[in-house]
């Protein structure tokens, strides 16, 4: 009787391990999260560099204007 229960438990565990329901959705969500984090990181690096570049360009143009102030990046 006890051996029958162990065999039943093993069979049930094998069925749970072989169950692939929802795997596609989970893989999609994980892939989407990875792409989002990479995109946010890339945009953070690029946007900071572009902002500094445009500020330096504007300050260079304002050097010739009498009484002008320096621009500050917000």
PyMOL Python script that loads the backbone (N, CA, C, O; Angstrom):
from pymol import cmd

cmd.read_pdbstr("""\
ATOM      1  N   UNK A   1       0.829  -1.188   0.000  1.00  0.00           N
ATOM      2  CA  UNK A   1       0.000   0.000   0.000  1.00  0.00           C
ATOM      3  C   UNK A   1       0.873   1.251   0.000  1.00  0.00           C
ATOM      4  O   UNK A   1       0.602   2.204  -0.731  1.00  0.00           O
ATOM      5  N   UNK A   2       1.918   1.244   0.820  1.00  0.00           N
ATOM      6  CA  UNK A   2       2.783   2.405   0.908  1.00  0.00           C
ATOM      7  C   UNK A   2       3.548   2.617  -0.404  1.00  0.00           C
ATOM      8  O   UNK A   2       3.753   3.756  -0.823  1.00  0.00           O
ATOM      9  N   UNK A   3       3.970   1.527  -1.051  1.00  0.00           N
ATOM     10  CA  UNK A   3       4.672   1.623  -2.327  1.00  0.00           C
ATOM     11  C   UNK A   3       3.772   2.200  -3.409  1.00  0.00           C
ATOM     12  O   UNK A   3       4.234   2.941  -4.277  1.00  0.00           O
ATOM     13  N   UNK A   4       2.493   1.864  -3.358  1.00  0.00           N
ATOM     14  CA  UNK A   4       1.545   2.399  -4.336  1.00  0.00           C
ATOM     15  C   UNK A   4       1.435   3.919  -4.205  1.00  0.00           C
ATOM     16  O   UNK A   4       1.341   4.629  -5.206  1.00  0.00           O
ATOM     17  N   UNK A   5       1.448   4.406  -2.978  1.00  0.00           N
ATOM     18  CA  UNK A   5       1.352   5.860  -2.777  1.00  0.00           C
ATOM     19  C   UNK A   5       2.611   6.550  -3.271  1.00  0.00           C
ATOM     20  O   UNK A   5       2.529   7.629  -3.858  1.00  0.00           O
ATOM     21  N   UNK A   6       3.781   5.949  -3.047  1.00  0.00           N
ATOM     22  CA  UNK A   6       5.022   6.546  -3.526  1.00  0.00           C
ATOM     23  C   UNK A   6       5.061   6.601  -5.044  1.00  0.00           C
ATOM     24  O   UNK A   6       5.505   7.593  -5.623  1.00  0.00           O
ATOM     25  N   UNK A   7       4.596   5.533  -5.693  1.00  0.00           N
ATOM     26  CA  UNK A   7       4.554   5.513  -7.159  1.00  0.00           C
ATOM     27  C   UNK A   7       3.582   6.573  -7.665  1.00  0.00           C
ATOM     28  O   UNK A   7       3.858   7.261  -8.648  1.00  0.00           O
ATOM     29  N   UNK A   8       2.446   6.697  -6.990  1.00  0.00           N
ATOM     30  CA  UNK A   8       1.463   7.714  -7.373  1.00  0.00           C
ATOM     31  C   UNK A   8       2.047   9.118  -7.208  1.00  0.00           C
ATOM     32  O   UNK A   8       1.852   9.971  -8.075  1.00  0.00           O
ATOM     33  N   UNK A   9       2.756   9.366  -6.114  1.00  0.00           N
ATOM     34  CA  UNK A   9       3.372  10.667  -5.874  1.00  0.00           C
ATOM     35  C   UNK A   9       4.432  10.980  -6.934  1.00  0.00           C
ATOM     36  O   UNK A   9       4.516  12.111  -7.412  1.00  0.00           O
ATOM     37  N   UNK A  10       5.242   9.977  -7.303  1.00  0.00           N
ATOM     38  CA  UNK A  10       6.262  10.177  -8.335  1.00  0.00           C
ATOM     39  C   UNK A  10       5.628  10.488  -9.684  1.00  0.00           C
ATOM     40  O   UNK A  10       6.100  11.361 -10.412  1.00  0.00           O
ATOM     41  N   UNK A  11       4.564   9.773 -10.011  1.00  0.00           N
ATOM     42  CA  UNK A  11       3.866  10.011 -11.277  1.00  0.00           C
ATOM     43  C   UNK A  11       3.271  11.414 -11.300  1.00  0.00           C
ATOM     44  O   UNK A  11       3.327  12.099 -12.322  1.00  0.00           O
ATOM     45  N   UNK A  12       2.710  11.836 -10.193  1.00  0.00           N
ATOM     46  CA  UNK A  12       2.122  13.176 -10.106  1.00  0.00           C
ATOM     47  C   UNK A  12       3.199  14.246 -10.238  1.00  0.00           C
ATOM     48  O   UNK A  12       2.982  15.251 -10.916  1.00  0.00           O
ATOM     49  N   UNK A  13       4.358  14.055  -9.605  1.00  0.00           N
ATOM     50  CA  UNK A  13       5.457  15.004  -9.706  1.00  0.00           C
ATOM     51  C   UNK A  13       5.996  15.072 -11.126  1.00  0.00           C
ATOM     52  O   UNK A  13       6.338  16.154 -11.601  1.00  0.00           O
ATOM     53  N   UNK A  14       6.077  13.932 -11.817  1.00  0.00           N
ATOM     54  CA  UNK A  14       6.539  13.926 -13.205  1.00  0.00           C
ATOM     55  C   UNK A  14       5.565  14.690 -14.087  1.00  0.00           C
ATOM     56  O   UNK A  14       5.985  15.401 -15.000  1.00  0.00           O
ATOM     57  N   UNK A  15       4.271  14.554 -13.826  1.00  0.00           N
ATOM     58  CA  UNK A  15       3.275  15.287 -14.602  1.00  0.00           C
ATOM     59  C   UNK A  15       3.421  16.797 -14.388  1.00  0.00           C
ATOM     60  O   UNK A  15       3.275  17.579 -15.328  1.00  0.00           O
ATOM     61  N   UNK A  16       3.707  17.196 -13.160  1.00  0.00           N
ATOM     62  CA  UNK A  16       3.892  18.623 -12.890  1.00  0.00           C
ATOM     63  C   UNK A  16       5.141  19.164 -13.587  1.00  0.00           C
ATOM     64  O   UNK A  16       5.128  20.285 -14.094  1.00  0.00           O
ATOM     65  N   UNK A  17       6.212  18.380 -13.616  1.00  0.00           N
ATOM     66  CA  UNK A  17       7.438  18.818 -14.259  1.00  0.00           C
ATOM     67  C   UNK A  17       7.293  18.885 -15.772  1.00  0.00           C
ATOM     68  O   UNK A  17       7.929  19.721 -16.413  1.00  0.00           O
ATOM     69  N   UNK A  18       6.483  18.033 -16.344  1.00  0.00           N
ATOM     70  CA  UNK A  18       6.283  18.016 -17.793  1.00  0.00           C
ATOM     71  C   UNK A  18       5.221  19.006 -18.258  1.00  0.00           C
ATOM     72  O   UNK A  18       5.049  19.206 -19.460  1.00  0.00           O
ATOM     73  N   UNK A  19       4.518  19.618 -17.335  1.00  0.00           N
ATOM     74  CA  UNK A  19       3.469  20.569 -17.679  1.00  0.00           C
ATOM     75  C   UNK A  19       4.108  21.865 -18.166  1.00  0.00           C
ATOM     76  O   UNK A  19       4.793  22.546 -17.403  1.00  0.00           O
ATOM     77  N   UNK A  20       3.889  22.204 -19.427  1.00  0.00           N
ATOM     78  CA  UNK A  20       4.498  23.401 -20.025  1.00  0.00           C
ATOM     79  C   UNK A  20       3.483  24.515 -20.227  1.00  0.00           C
ATOM     80  O   UNK A  20       3.728  25.441 -20.999  1.00  0.00           O
ATOM     81  N   UNK A  21       2.360  24.437 -19.550  1.00  0.00           N
ATOM     82  CA  UNK A  21       1.328  25.439 -19.673  1.00  0.00           C
ATOM     83  C   UNK A  21       1.839  26.771 -19.111  1.00  0.00           C
ATOM     84  O   UNK A  21       2.324  26.820 -17.981  1.00  0.00           O
ATOM     85  N   UNK A  22       1.734  27.826 -19.878  1.00  0.00           N
ATOM     86  CA  UNK A  22       2.163  29.137 -19.424  1.00  0.00           C
ATOM     87  C   UNK A  22       3.636  29.421 -19.652  1.00  0.00           C
ATOM     88  O   UNK A  22       4.090  30.525 -19.352  1.00  0.00           O
ATOM     89  N   UNK A  23       4.391  28.482 -20.164  1.00  0.00           N
ATOM     90  CA  UNK A  23       5.826  28.691 -20.360  1.00  0.00           C
ATOM     91  C   UNK A  23       6.078  29.763 -21.417  1.00  0.00           C
ATOM     92  O   UNK A  23       6.980  30.586 -21.258  1.00  0.00           O
ATOM     93  N   UNK A  24       5.297  29.760 -22.487  1.00  0.00           N
ATOM     94  CA  UNK A  24       5.469  30.747 -23.549  1.00  0.00           C
ATOM     95  C   UNK A  24       5.213  32.148 -23.015  1.00  0.00           C
ATOM     96  O   UNK A  24       5.962  33.080 -23.309  1.00  0.00           O
ATOM     97  N   UNK A  25       4.159  32.291 -22.235  1.00  0.00           N
ATOM     98  CA  UNK A  25       3.839  33.602 -21.656  1.00  0.00           C
ATOM     99  C   UNK A  25       4.952  34.065 -20.717  1.00  0.00           C
ATOM    100  O   UNK A  25       5.350  35.229 -20.753  1.00  0.00           O
ATOM    101  N   UNK A  26       5.447  33.176 -19.894  1.00  0.00           N
ATOM    102  CA  UNK A  26       6.512  33.514 -18.957  1.00  0.00           C
ATOM    103  C   UNK A  26       7.782  33.911 -19.702  1.00  0.00           C
ATOM    104  O   UNK A  26       8.443  34.881 -19.328  1.00  0.00           O
ATOM    105  N   UNK A  27       8.125  33.172 -20.748  1.00  0.00           N
ATOM    106  CA  UNK A  27       9.306  33.519 -21.540  1.00  0.00           C
ATOM    107  C   UNK A  27       9.131  34.878 -22.205  1.00  0.00           C
ATOM    108  O   UNK A  27      10.075  35.666 -22.263  1.00  0.00           O
ATOM    109  N   UNK A  28       7.928  35.158 -22.709  1.00  0.00           N
ATOM    110  CA  UNK A  28       7.647  36.450 -23.323  1.00  0.00           C
ATOM    111  C   UNK A  28       7.818  37.584 -22.319  1.00  0.00           C
ATOM    112  O   UNK A  28       8.437  38.601 -22.632  1.00  0.00           O
ATOM    113  N   UNK A  29       7.280  37.418 -21.126  1.00  0.00           N
ATOM    114  CA  UNK A  29       7.382  38.456 -20.095  1.00  0.00           C
ATOM    115  C   UNK A  29       8.843  38.685 -19.701  1.00  0.00           C
ATOM    116  O   UNK A  29       9.271  39.831 -19.564  1.00  0.00           O
ATOM    117  N   UNK A  30       9.602  37.621 -19.522  1.00  0.00           N
ATOM    118  CA  UNK A  30      11.010  37.769 -19.150  1.00  0.00           C
ATOM    119  C   UNK A  30      11.814  38.444 -20.259  1.00  0.00           C
ATOM    120  O   UNK A  30      12.668  39.288 -19.984  1.00  0.00           O
ATOM    121  N   UNK A  31      11.544  38.076 -21.502  1.00  0.00           N
ATOM    122  CA  UNK A  31      12.230  38.690 -22.634  1.00  0.00           C
ATOM    123  C   UNK A  31      11.864  40.166 -22.753  1.00  0.00           C
ATOM    124  O   UNK A  31      12.727  41.002 -23.021  1.00  0.00           O
ATOM    125  N   UNK A  32      10.597  40.486 -22.556  1.00  0.00           N
ATOM    126  CA  UNK A  32      10.147  41.875 -22.603  1.00  0.00           C
ATOM    127  C   UNK A  32      10.804  42.708 -21.507  1.00  0.00           C
ATOM    128  O   UNK A  32      11.219  43.841 -21.750  1.00  0.00           O
ATOM    129  N   UNK A  33      10.898  42.148 -20.301  1.00  0.00           N
ATOM    130  CA  UNK A  33      11.544  42.866 -19.194  1.00  0.00           C
ATOM    131  C   UNK A  33      13.021  43.107 -19.497  1.00  0.00           C
ATOM    132  O   UNK A  33      13.537  44.191 -19.222  1.00  0.00           O
ATOM    133  N   UNK A  34      13.695  42.127 -20.050  1.00  0.00           N
ATOM    134  CA  UNK A  34      15.106  42.275 -20.383  1.00  0.00           C
ATOM    135  C   UNK A  34      15.300  43.370 -21.434  1.00  0.00           C
ATOM    136  O   UNK A  34      16.210  44.190 -21.315  1.00  0.00           O
ATOM    137  N   UNK A  35      14.455  43.386 -22.453  1.00  0.00           N
ATOM    138  CA  UNK A  35      14.554  44.414 -23.494  1.00  0.00           C
ATOM    139  C   UNK A  35      14.251  45.794 -22.922  1.00  0.00           C
ATOM    140  O   UNK A  35      14.910  46.769 -23.281  1.00  0.00           O
ATOM    141  N   UNK A  36      13.264  45.885 -22.037  1.00  0.00           N
ATOM    142  CA  UNK A  36      12.928  47.177 -21.440  1.00  0.00           C
ATOM    143  C   UNK A  36      14.081  47.717 -20.596  1.00  0.00           C
ATOM    144  O   UNK A  36      14.420  48.896 -20.704  1.00  0.00           O
ATOM    145  N   UNK A  37      14.684  46.882 -19.764  1.00  0.00           N
ATOM    146  CA  UNK A  37      15.799  47.337 -18.927  1.00  0.00           C
ATOM    147  C   UNK A  37      16.993  47.764 -19.776  1.00  0.00           C
ATOM    148  O   UNK A  37      17.662  48.749 -19.462  1.00  0.00           O
ATOM    149  N   UNK A  38      17.258  47.030 -20.839  1.00  0.00           N
ATOM    150  CA  UNK A  38      18.361  47.405 -21.730  1.00  0.00           C
ATOM    151  C   UNK A  38      18.051  48.736 -22.422  1.00  0.00           C
ATOM    152  O   UNK A  38      18.938  49.578 -22.564  1.00  0.00           O
ATOM    153  N   UNK A  39      16.804  48.932 -22.851  1.00  0.00           N
ATOM    154  CA  UNK A  39      16.410  50.172 -23.524  1.00  0.00           C
ATOM    155  C   UNK A  39      16.499  51.358 -22.575  1.00  0.00           C
ATOM    156  O   UNK A  39      17.019  52.411 -22.943  1.00  0.00           O
ATOM    157  N   UNK A  40      15.992  51.192 -21.349  1.00  0.00           N
ATOM    158  CA  UNK A  40      16.059  52.291 -20.383  1.00  0.00           C
ATOM    159  C   UNK A  40      17.507  52.654 -20.053  1.00  0.00           C
ATOM    160  O   UNK A  40      17.845  53.833 -19.951  1.00  0.00           O
ATOM    161  N   UNK A  41      18.346  51.660 -19.891  1.00  0.00           N
ATOM    162  CA  UNK A  41      19.758  51.925 -19.621  1.00  0.00           C
ATOM    163  C   UNK A  41      20.428  52.639 -20.781  1.00  0.00           C
ATOM    164  O   UNK A  41      21.187  53.587 -20.580  1.00  0.00           O
ATOM    165  N   UNK A  42      20.149  52.185 -21.990  1.00  0.00           N
ATOM    166  CA  UNK A  42      20.728  52.807 -23.187  1.00  0.00           C
ATOM    167  C   UNK A  42      20.262  54.258 -23.310  1.00  0.00           C
ATOM    168  O   UNK A  42      21.067  55.148 -23.582  1.00  0.00           O
ATOM    169  N   UNK A  43      18.973  54.495 -23.111  1.00  0.00           N
ATOM    170  CA  UNK A  43      18.447  55.859 -23.233  1.00  0.00           C
ATOM    171  C   UNK A  43      18.996  56.767 -22.133  1.00  0.00           C
ATOM    172  O   UNK A  43      19.220  57.953 -22.373  1.00  0.00           O
ATOM    173  N   UNK A  44      19.212  56.239 -20.956  1.00  0.00           N
ATOM    174  CA  UNK A  44      19.776  57.041 -19.867  1.00  0.00           C
ATOM    175  C   UNK A  44      21.186  57.504 -20.238  1.00  0.00           C
ATOM    176  O   UNK A  44      21.542  58.660 -20.013  1.00  0.00           O
ATOM    177  N   UNK A  45      21.979  56.607 -20.803  1.00  0.00           N
ATOM    178  CA  UNK A  45      23.350  56.947 -21.188  1.00  0.00           C
ATOM    179  C   UNK A  45      23.340  57.938 -22.348  1.00  0.00           C
ATOM    180  O   UNK A  45      24.056  58.939 -22.313  1.00  0.00           O
ATOM    181  N   UNK A  46      22.540  57.669 -23.367  1.00  0.00           N
ATOM    182  CA  UNK A  46      22.510  58.509 -24.563  1.00  0.00           C
ATOM    183  C   UNK A  46      21.924  59.884 -24.256  1.00  0.00           C
ATOM    184  O   UNK A  46      22.480  60.896 -24.682  1.00  0.00           O
ATOM    185  N   UNK A  47      20.814  59.938 -23.526  1.00  0.00           N
ATOM    186  CA  UNK A  47      20.172  61.229 -23.253  1.00  0.00           C
ATOM    187  C   UNK A  47      21.079  62.148 -22.449  1.00  0.00           C
ATOM    188  O   UNK A  47      21.098  63.353 -22.699  1.00  0.00           O
ATOM    189  N   UNK A  48      21.818  61.624 -21.506  1.00  0.00           N
ATOM    190  CA  UNK A  48      22.724  62.449 -20.709  1.00  0.00           C
ATOM    191  C   UNK A  48      23.798  63.047 -21.606  1.00  0.00           C
ATOM    192  O   UNK A  48      24.110  64.231 -21.483  1.00  0.00           O
ATOM    193  N   UNK A  49      24.362  62.262 -22.496  1.00  0.00           N
ATOM    194  CA  UNK A  49      25.400  62.748 -23.403  1.00  0.00           C
ATOM    195  C   UNK A  49      24.866  63.767 -24.376  1.00  0.00           C
ATOM    196  O   UNK A  49      25.538  64.759 -24.660  1.00  0.00           O
ATOM    197  N   UNK A  50      23.661  63.546 -24.902  1.00  0.00           N
ATOM    198  CA  UNK A  50      23.076  64.483 -25.859  1.00  0.00           C
ATOM    199  C   UNK A  50      22.763  65.808 -25.180  1.00  0.00           C
ATOM    200  O   UNK A  50      23.000  66.869 -25.758  1.00  0.00           O
ATOM    201  N   UNK A  51      22.235  65.764 -23.965  1.00  0.00           N
ATOM    202  CA  UNK A  51      21.917  66.996 -23.242  1.00  0.00           C
ATOM    203  C   UNK A  51      23.163  67.838 -22.994  1.00  0.00           C
ATOM    204  O   UNK A  51      23.141  69.054 -23.186  1.00  0.00           O
ATOM    205  N   UNK A  52      24.239  67.203 -22.573  1.00  0.00           N
ATOM    206  CA  UNK A  52      25.495  67.936 -22.344  1.00  0.00           C
ATOM    207  C   UNK A  52      26.037  68.506 -23.647  1.00  0.00           C
ATOM    208  O   UNK A  52      26.570  69.615 -23.670  1.00  0.00           O
ATOM    209  N   UNK A  53      25.903  67.745 -24.735  1.00  0.00           N
ATOM    210  CA  UNK A  53      26.390  68.192 -26.044  1.00  0.00           C
ATOM    211  C   UNK A  53      25.631  69.437 -26.503  1.00  0.00           C
ATOM    212  O   UNK A  53      26.249  70.411 -26.934  1.00  0.00           O
ATOM    213  N   UNK A  54      24.301  69.418 -26.416  1.00  0.00           N
ATOM    214  CA  UNK A  54      23.505  70.567 -26.848  1.00  0.00           C
ATOM    215  C   UNK A  54      23.741  71.779 -25.937  1.00  0.00           C
ATOM    216  O   UNK A  54      23.748  72.913 -26.415  1.00  0.00           O
ATOM    217  N   UNK A  55      23.931  71.554 -24.652  1.00  0.00           N
ATOM    218  CA  UNK A  55      24.221  72.675 -23.744  1.00  0.00           C
ATOM    219  C   UNK A  55      25.546  73.321 -24.098  1.00  0.00           C
ATOM    220  O   UNK A  55      25.647  74.547 -24.126  1.00  0.00           O
ATOM    221  N   UNK A  56      26.557  72.522 -24.367  1.00  0.00           N
ATOM    222  CA  UNK A  56      27.857  73.098 -24.735  1.00  0.00           C
ATOM    223  C   UNK A  56      27.777  73.828 -26.075  1.00  0.00           C
ATOM    224  O   UNK A  56      28.422  74.861 -26.254  1.00  0.00           O
ATOM    225  N   UNK A  57      26.996  73.306 -27.013  1.00  0.00           N
ATOM    226  CA  UNK A  57      26.813  73.992 -28.301  1.00  0.00           C
ATOM    227  C   UNK A  57      26.118  75.342 -28.091  1.00  0.00           C
ATOM    228  O   UNK A  57      26.536  76.347 -28.667  1.00  0.00           O
ATOM    229  N   UNK A  58      25.066  75.374 -27.274  1.00  0.00           N
ATOM    230  CA  UNK A  58      24.338  76.614 -27.027  1.00  0.00           C
ATOM    231  C   UNK A  58      25.223  77.620 -26.304  1.00  0.00           C
ATOM    232  O   UNK A  58      25.194  78.807 -26.627  1.00  0.00           O
ATOM    233  N   UNK A  59      26.010  77.164 -25.333  1.00  0.00           N
ATOM    234  CA  UNK A  59      26.918  78.070 -24.622  1.00  0.00           C
ATOM    235  C   UNK A  59      27.983  78.619 -25.564  1.00  0.00           C
ATOM    236  O   UNK A  59      28.388  79.774 -25.433  1.00  0.00           O
ATOM    237  N   UNK A  60      28.436  77.813 -26.503  1.00  0.00           N
ATOM    238  CA  UNK A  60      29.401  78.283 -27.489  1.00  0.00           C
ATOM    239  C   UNK A  60      28.791  79.379 -28.347  1.00  0.00           C
ATOM    240  O   UNK A  60      29.462  80.364 -28.656  1.00  0.00           O
ATOM    241  N   UNK A  61      27.540  79.227 -28.734  1.00  0.00           N
ATOM    242  CA  UNK A  61      26.868  80.254 -29.530  1.00  0.00           C
ATOM    243  C   UNK A  61      26.617  81.527 -28.714  1.00  0.00           C
ATOM    244  O   UNK A  61      26.645  82.631 -29.258  1.00  0.00           O
ATOM    245  N   UNK A  62      26.372  81.369 -27.406  1.00  0.00           N
ATOM    246  CA  UNK A  62      26.067  82.530 -26.563  1.00  0.00           C
ATOM    247  C   UNK A  62      27.317  83.320 -26.178  1.00  0.00           C
ATOM    248  O   UNK A  62      27.197  84.411 -25.621  1.00  0.00           O
ATOM    249  N   UNK A  63      28.497  82.807 -26.456  1.00  0.00           N
ATOM    250  CA  UNK A  63      29.727  83.527 -26.117  1.00  0.00           C
ATOM    251  C   UNK A  63      29.780  84.855 -26.861  1.00  0.00           C
ATOM    252  O   UNK A  63      30.267  85.847 -26.320  1.00  0.00           O
ATOM    253  N   UNK A  64      29.283  84.885 -28.100  1.00  0.00           N
ATOM    254  CA  UNK A  64      29.332  86.090 -28.926  1.00  0.00           C
ATOM    255  C   UNK A  64      28.253  87.109 -28.582  1.00  0.00           C
ATOM    256  O   UNK A  64      28.353  88.261 -29.004  1.00  0.00           O
ATOM    257  N   UNK A  65      27.236  86.728 -27.835  1.00  0.00           N
ATOM    258  CA  UNK A  65      26.144  87.643 -27.501  1.00  0.00           C
ATOM    259  C   UNK A  65      26.523  88.423 -26.243  1.00  0.00           C
ATOM    260  O   UNK A  65      26.776  87.826 -25.197  1.00  0.00           O
ATOM    261  N   UNK A  66      26.563  89.778 -26.340  1.00  0.00           N
ATOM    262  CA  UNK A  66      26.940  90.575 -25.148  1.00  0.00           C
ATOM    263  C   UNK A  66      25.853  90.494 -24.061  1.00  0.00           C
ATOM    264  O   UNK A  66      24.661  90.585 -24.352  1.00  0.00           O
ATOM    265  N   UNK A  67      26.282  90.325 -22.827  1.00  0.00           N
ATOM    266  CA  UNK A  67      25.368  90.297 -21.681  1.00  0.00           C
ATOM    267  C   UNK A  67      24.589  88.993 -21.546  1.00  0.00           C
ATOM    268  O   UNK A  67      23.605  88.944 -20.809  1.00  0.00           O
ATOM    269  N   UNK A  68      24.998  87.959 -22.226  1.00  0.00           N
ATOM    270  CA  UNK A  68      24.259  86.695 -22.140  1.00  0.00           C
ATOM    271  C   UNK A  68      24.735  85.876 -20.948  1.00  0.00           C
ATOM    272  O   UNK A  68      25.866  86.018 -20.482  1.00  0.00           O
ATOM    273  N   UNK A  69      23.871  85.045 -20.484  1.00  0.00           N
ATOM    274  CA  UNK A  69      24.203  84.145 -19.374  1.00  0.00           C
ATOM    275  C   UNK A  69      24.457  82.757 -19.909  1.00  0.00           C
ATOM    276  O   UNK A  69      24.093  82.443 -21.043  1.00  0.00           O
ATOM    277  N   UNK A  70      25.086  81.916 -19.088  1.00  0.00           N
ATOM    278  CA  UNK A  70      25.318  80.535 -19.487  1.00  0.00           C
ATOM    279  C   UNK A  70      24.042  79.718 -19.289  1.00  0.00           C
ATOM    280  O   UNK A  70      23.288  79.935 -18.340  1.00  0.00           O
ATOM    281  N   UNK A  71      23.822  78.789 -20.193  1.00  0.00           N
ATOM    282  CA  UNK A  71      22.696  77.875 -20.060  1.00  0.00           C
ATOM    283  C   UNK A  71      23.051  76.769 -19.075  1.00  0.00           C
ATOM    284  O   UNK A  71      24.209  76.368 -18.962  1.00  0.00           O
ATOM    285  N   UNK A  72      22.034  76.282 -18.362  1.00  0.00           N
ATOM    286  CA  UNK A  72      22.243  75.179 -17.437  1.00  0.00           C
ATOM    287  C   UNK A  72      21.334  74.026 -17.820  1.00  0.00           C
ATOM    288  O   UNK A  72      20.169  74.229 -18.162  1.00  0.00           O
ATOM    289  N   UNK A  73      21.859  72.840 -17.762  1.00  0.00           N
ATOM    290  CA  UNK A  73      21.090  71.641 -18.056  1.00  0.00           C
ATOM    291  C   UNK A  73      20.246  71.288 -16.839  1.00  0.00           C
ATOM    292  O   UNK A  73      20.773  71.162 -15.734  1.00  0.00           O
ATOM    293  N   UNK A  74      18.933  71.126 -17.034  1.00  0.00           N
ATOM    294  CA  UNK A  74      18.050  70.802 -15.915  1.00  0.00           C
ATOM    295  C   UNK A  74      18.064  69.348 -15.639  1.00  0.00           C
ATOM    296  O   UNK A  74      17.378  68.886 -14.728  1.00  0.00           O
TER     297      UNK A  74
END
""", "prot")
cmd.dss("prot")
cmd.show_as("cartoon", "prot")
cmd.util.cbc("prot")
cmd.orient("prot")
